[in-house]
């Protein structure tokens, strides 16, 4: 059985969690490999509706091992609360494992995230203020405190004392804020360590054993390709790599061990926060899509900006991830529209370009070049077979497949597990 990476092909919120929840029924292992609780996956299944922020979407299958791996930064308070809420609703977390190499989100990260955003003023990035960026900054700067440190109170105290001296200097001297208490944070994180200790382990061994047994493994991405700090709309990006390659660094798997890469795209485009969205619709059509799809952030509740499908950006995502398969979600949201547009190029400085610019300044000046297709104006939510889709819907999907240069294997026509149309077997 293969290792399949499930990757967001746009700016996040593509319904990756829904697909992982579906595919996990056949899997042995689901691994969350990047981001933190700034990401949110909404899952609707027989247990009900859940909004997951750290725990992999395979958690609803007791036989599936779920790993929060080294590439994730973990706010232990959020994780403990998420575990408790799942348990309260009858979902076991005995199948959850946390990498001892994952970094922790600390109270000073939360404070600094907000203070840094405020200091940027009109140039604010639009972060979720969950402390994720500062936590990843400390990881790279070798100031981070890791999950494994929670299991050794002497090591935890030593690392916390060193980091807090530095952070308190920034809080007080740069921002004029009050210093944080070493003892208060230490005692709190000791308690977190005691609560999470049963879950903490060396997760690369679990992965190695699963690979050797040829088990089906799902790598669950967070956010989307166009928020990658190298290839996304920098600086309006996230702080860890949501790309398929990030699945290797974020788990300890080698590149040759990933067999298939599923790129997940909405049938239209959305984005939360600041940064360019070339096909954004600031009109009644954009409002209609937002309300029909309830496009509000899982983590923040902020309204998502909506626009037509951007095939230039999608093809770029295919190229830098190496997608072997694509999934198109939320096709049903377009059911009522009389016509649809697809961005097939950009106009920049009076010239047609067919690539995704690295410069945000350039991307903000790009005007989308559209191709228009007829809508189907009939409901698709109860369709389960490709042949039953309206001809206009099939035409739309066929054109997307051509433009993104990747075969479409799955189409979602609703939020529930069963509302998936399989065009090609996966896995």
Secondary structure as UniProt FT lines:
FT   STRAND          3..8
FT   HELIX           16..23
FT   HELIX           24..26
FT   STRAND          29..32
FT   TURN            37..38
FT   STRAND          41..45
FT   TURN            46..47
FT   STRAND          48..52
FT   HELIX           57..60
FT   TURN            62..63
FT   STRAND          65..68
FT   TURN            70..71
FT   STRAND          73..74
FT   HELIX           76..88
FT   TURN            89..90
FT   TURN            94..95
FT   STRAND          96..99
FT   TURN            100..101
FT   STRAND          103..104
FT   HELIX           107..120
FT   HELIX           121..123
FT   HELIX           132..140
FT   TURN            141..142
FT   HELIX           147..151
FT   HELIX           153..173
FT   HELIX           182..196
FT   HELIX           197..199
FT   STRAND          200..201
FT   HELIX           203..212
FT   TURN            213..214
FT   STRAND          217..220
FT   HELIX           225..227
FT   TURN            229..231
FT   TURN            234..235
FT   HELIX           244..249
FT   TURN            250..252
FT   HELIX           255..257
FT   STRAND          260..266
FT   STRAND          269..271
FT   TURN            278..279
FT   HELIX           284..293
FT   TURN            298..300
FT   STRAND          305..307
FT   STRAND          309..310
FT   HELIX           311..321
FT   STRAND          325..329
FT   HELIX           331..334
FT   TURN            335..336
FT   STRAND          339..348
FT   TURN            349..350
FT   STRAND          351..353
FT   HELIX           360..365
FT   STRAND          367..374
FT   TURN            381..382
FT   HELIX           386..388
FT   HELIX           391..404
FT   STRAND          408..412
FT   TURN            417..418
FT   STRAND          420..422
//
